[in-house]
Amino acid sequence: MPQNPTILLRSSWAFGNIGDIAITPGMLRLIEQHIPGARIILHPANSHELIQTYLSDRFPDVELVQGNLGQLGQPMTPALKQAFEESDLYLHASGPTIAHGHQPYDGPVLTKGWRAYDWNSSMGPLLAFYVARDMGLPFGGYGLGVNFMATPSNLVFKSILDDAAFFYTRETDSMNYCRESGINPPLLDFVPDCTFAFDMRDEAGADRLMEEFDLEEGKFLAVLLRSSALAFTTEEREAKHCYQLRELIKHWIDRTGMPVFLCPETRKDVEPTGRLLQEPLPTKYKSMVKYHDRFWMPCLATSMYQRAHSMLSMDHHSAIMSLSVGTPTLHPRDPMAGRKGQIFPDLDLGDWLFDINNTVTSDIQPALDDLIDNPQHARDRVSKAMSKVNQLQADAMKVVRDVAMNKTATVNA
């Protein structure tokens, strides 16, 4: 039994989305907390050189391995093969959705195109599971989304996920869908996204932004847009979404006299945020809306979210980061982004989750009023939700630890 197990971690999905960036350090922190002394080999899905630079100060001992898993007729990269051979567990961090096909609003199931996932990209997240199984290495998923499995992908997914030592979805909707689809590994449960554990901060940078935009701690509303630039929605729906957000921004300013801070989740949303939310506002409101027109890192974003009174976020991971630092957060999301919004009801915050395609401003406004009128009650609710997150993550990490320490697919469920 290895006293200091080696974990081969698959993560680091993209570098143009602060949520994707925050997933890896969140997972690394959980391993650091719950499996101290573990050797971690990170196999990043994105080979961007900034990954190592960004992680090096906080996690200097993490090893990076690049390489091909053996697809497209190429042999597995020797360094990656060695990483598999030296590891006690292959762990897939939160992030990519397990899916093939997509069900849009009022339309048929799609099986072609980016939003539907082509066969190769659908199977991609699970390819390493097959490699691990073939090499006799226990494997598992930690906080993944499972959106849709069009036939015959359900049979393929089941054939490999049934052999996982554990498979944790990131909310109960995905978990229940797995069960309904007949997926039956030794342990199937849910654990909140590891982004909840992200702890990197940029307080000096936040100080500069607070001064630049003349903001006071606890006296502004942070607002995030998810635009059609990300192809999760249409321009027609985008226009309706932005109208609702602008109306809520105006209501906030009328009620509180406090400013609004517009900020991005992704590089692609930087320009649309200003164009669609700030520019159309009447002059009396525009001066109260501060637009951060640059992409940023999650350490700076989280430091700013912590200083906000409240947040209104269409994007899932910024909502997570905001809750993780105690800030009340309303999440008017487009369900086209997947099942992941279910985490709000799972944490007893279901009244803060809204289907923005099927709401009007007056549906969301009472929740915003409640944050304004009862701020301490709202913060107490966040604190209670985070206590639940921490316990669920601790329970799941005990399983991860046991499998890594014993190098076995047998778990005590």
N, C-alpha and C positions, 0 to 999 in steps of 0.2 A: 504493500500500500504506500503510494508516494506521499511523503509528508508535505512536500511543496509541489503540488501537481502542475502540469503544463497544460494551459488552455489555448487552443487555437481559435481565435475570435474572428468571425466574419462580420465586418461592419464598414463604416466610412463610405456612405453611398454617394454623396455629392458635395460640392463646395460652393454651390450657388443658393443654398437654402439653409438658414441658420438652424432650423429644426434638424435637418440631416446632419449638420456639423455637430450638434450637441448630443446626438445619440451615442456616439462612440465614447466620449469622455464620461457620459452618464453610466454606461456599462462598465467602463474601467473603474470608476469609483465604487460601483457595487461589488466588483471582484475584490478591490482593495479593502473594502470594509468587511466583507463576509468570508473571503478566502485569503487572508493575509499570507504573504510569502509565495503566492502562486506566481509561476512564470507565465507571462502572457505574450503570445505571438499574434500580432494583428495582421490579418490578411485583408487589406482594404479593397473594397469593390471599385473604388476610384483611386487611381494611382497619382493623384495630384500631389505635387511635392509639398504643398502647404500643410498637408495632413500631419506629416512628421514634425514640421516646424511648430504647428499649433499645439501639438500634444507634448512636445519634448520638455517644457518647463514643468508642467503639472504631473506628467507620467514619464519620467526620464528612463525608466527601466523597461518600458514596453519595446519589444522587438517588432520590426516590420518585415514582412516577407511578401514579395511580389510574385506573380507568376500565373501561368495558365494551368487550369485544372485538367486539361487533356481534351478539350472540345475542339471541333473543327479539324479533326485529323492530326492534331499536334500532340506530342507526348507531354505529360505533366512536367512542369519545370522542376529540375532537380532540387532546388532550394525549397520549393513548396512541398514536394514529396517528402523531403526530410522533415519538414515541420509537422506533417501528418504523422510520420513515424515516431516522432519524439513526443507527441502530445498524448494526454490522457482523456481529453474531451474536445470535441468540435462544437463550438457554441455560436449560434446565429443570433446576433443582437436584434433589437427592435428595428423596424424600418420597413423594408420592402413588403408589399402585400403579396400574399399567396393568392394568385388569381389567374384564370383564363376565361376571357369573355367579360362583358360589362353590360349591365342593365341600365340604360338611360331612362330618364323620365319619359313616360308615355311612348315608349318605343320598344322594338324587339331587342333581344339579346345580341350584342355585337361580338363577333369572334375574329374580326380583322381590324387593323389600324392600331395606333398607339394606345388609345384609351381601352381598347379591347385586349391588348397584349398579343403579339404574335407568339407562335408556339415556342420559339427559342427563348424569348424574354420571359415567358410564363414559366418555363422549366428552369431558367437560370438560377433563381434563388435556391433551388433544391439540388442543383448538380453536385455541390460539395457533400450533401448528405449521402448521395450514392457513393461518392469516393470514400467517405468515412466508413460507410457500411462495408464496402468491399475490403477495406483495410482492417476491419475489426475494431474500429474506433467508436466508442459511444458518441452520440450526437444528440443535440436538442435545440429547440428554438425558444427564445426569451422575448415575449411580448410582441408577437407578429400579428399583422392583420390578415384575415382571410375573407376576401370579398365575394368572389363568385367562381365557381368551378364548372364551366360548361363541359358536357360530355365530349370526348372521353377523358378530359383532364382529371376529373374526379377519381377515376380508377388509378391513374398514374400517381396522383398526390397521395391517395390512400396507401398505395403499395410501398411508399417510402416513409410516410409519416407514421404509419403503424409501427415501424421499427425504431422510431425515435425513443430515446430513454425518457424524454419528457417533451411536451410541446405546450408552451404557454402562449396564448393569444393575448393581445393587449387590451381586450375588453370582452364582456360576456356575449355580445352579439356574434363575434367571430367564433367564440368557443361553442356556442349553441349551434351555429351553422356547421361547424366541424362534426359535432355529434349527430346532427340530422343527416349529414352526408356519409355517416358510417366510419369516420376516422376514429381509430381506437388505439392510440399508443398506451403504454403502461401508465402514463400520467398525462391527462389532458385537463388543463385548468387555465385561468387567466391571471396575468400580473400586469399592472400598469407599465406603460412604456418607460424604458430606462432613462429617457430624457428627464423624467421627474427627479432623477438623482444628479443631474448636471450641477456642478458647484463652482465652476470657473467664473470669475468676476473681473470687471474692469472699472473699478470705482473712480480712478483718476479720469478716465475717458468720460464717465457719466457726469462727473463734476463739470467737465468742460462743456458737455452738451447742455446741462442745466443752465449754465451761465450764458451760453450762446443763444438759447431760446427763451431766456428769462423765465425759467420754470422754478416753482417751489415744490419741495418734497411734500407728497401727499395732497397736492392741489392741482392735479391735471389728470385728464382721461387719455390713456393711450388707445389708439385705434389702428387696426390692421385690416387691409383689404386683401382678398384673394380675387385677382382679376382674371379675365379671359385669356391673358397672356400665357397662363399655365395650362390651357386647354381642358380645364375641369368644368367649364361652363361656356355658354354662348354669349355673344355680345349683347343679345337681347336681354338675357337674364342678368348680365353684368349691369346694364343700365338700371334695372329694377333694384338690384342689390345696392348700388351706389346711391340711388335716391333714398332708400331706407337709412343707410348710414349717414347721409347728409342731414336728414331730418332728425336723427338721434343726436348728431353733433350739435345741431341748433338747439335742440331741447336741453342738452347738457349745459350749454353756455347760458341759455335763458334761465335755467333753474339755479345754477351755481355761480355764474360769473367767472368761472375758472376756465383756463385754456384747454385745448385739445392738442395732443402730440401725435401726428401721423408718422408712422414708421413702417419699414418693410420687413416681411418674412423672407422674401426671395429677391434676387437680383432683378428678375423680370418684373416684379411688382413695384419697383422704385418709381419709375416714370408714371405708370398709370395711377399710382396713389395720389400724386399731386394733381394730375390732369383731371381725374374723375371725382376726387373728393374735395380738394381745396379750391381749385379754380372756379367751379360753378357756384360757389357760395356767395350770397349777398355780401356787400362790403362790410356791413356791421359785424358779420361773423368771421370773415376771412382774416381779419387782423388778430383774431383770437386762436387761429388754427396754425400751429407750428408744424412745418413740413420738413422732415428729415430726408433729404433727397440723395442719400448715399447708402450703399449697402454696408452692412456692419457685421461684426462677429457676435456669436451668441453670448459671449462673456459681457460685452458692452450692452447688448439688448437686455439681458436679464438684470443687470445693474440698474437700467432705466425702468424696467417693469416694476422692480421692487420699490421705486420711488413714486410710482403713480398712485393716485387715489384708487383707480379702478381701470379695467381694461375692457375693450370691446374688440374681439378678435375673430375674424372669419377663418383664420388659419389655426390648425390644430396644435402645432407644436409651440407656437408662441403662447397659446392659451395654457399649455402645460407648464411652460417656463414661468409664466406669470403666477399661476397657482402655487408653484413650488417655492416661491419667495413670499407667499402670503397675500398676494394681491387679488381681490375679488374680480372675477372675469366672466363676462357674458360671451357666449360662443354661438353667434348666428352663422351657421355653416351651411354650405351647399352639400347635401348628401351624396352628390356625385363623387365627392372626395373619398367615399368609402364608409365603412362601419365604425371607424375609430372614435367618432363623437360619442358613442355609447358609454365611454368612460365617465362622462358627466353624471348620468343616472347611476352608474356603478359606484360613484363616490358620493351619492346622495345630493348631487347638484343638478338634477335633471331639469329644474325650473330655470336654469341658466343656459340651457341648450335650446336652440331654435332652428327649424328648417327654414332658411331664409327664402326659399322658393315658394313657400306656402304660408308666409306671414305678411302682415303689414306693420307699419311702424308702431301702431297702437298695441300690437301684440307684445312687442319687446319693451316699449316705454315703461310699463309698470315695474319691470325688473330693474331697469336703470334707476327709476325713482327710488326703489327700495335700497339700492346701493348708496344713493345720495342721502336718504333720510335715516338709514340705519347702518352706518359704516362699520361700527364695532360688531354688530351681529353678523354682518357679511364676512368680516375677517375671522370671526370665531368659527363660522361654517368652513372657511378655507382651512383653518388650523385642524379641524376635526377630519376633513377630507384627507389632508396630508398625513395625519396619523394613520389613517387607513392605508394609504399608499405605502408608507414606510413598513407597516406590518406585513402587507401582502408581498412586498419586495423581499423582506427578510425571510419569510416563509419559502418563497421560491428559490432564493439564493442558498438556503440550506439544502434543497434538493440538488441544485447545481454543484454545490460543494461535495455532497455525498457521492454523486456520480463520478466527479473528477477524482476524488480521493480513492475510490474503489475501482475506477476504470471499468465500470460495468453498466449495462443497460437496465439493471434491476434497480427499481426505486421503491422506497417505502411511501406509498401514496396515502 
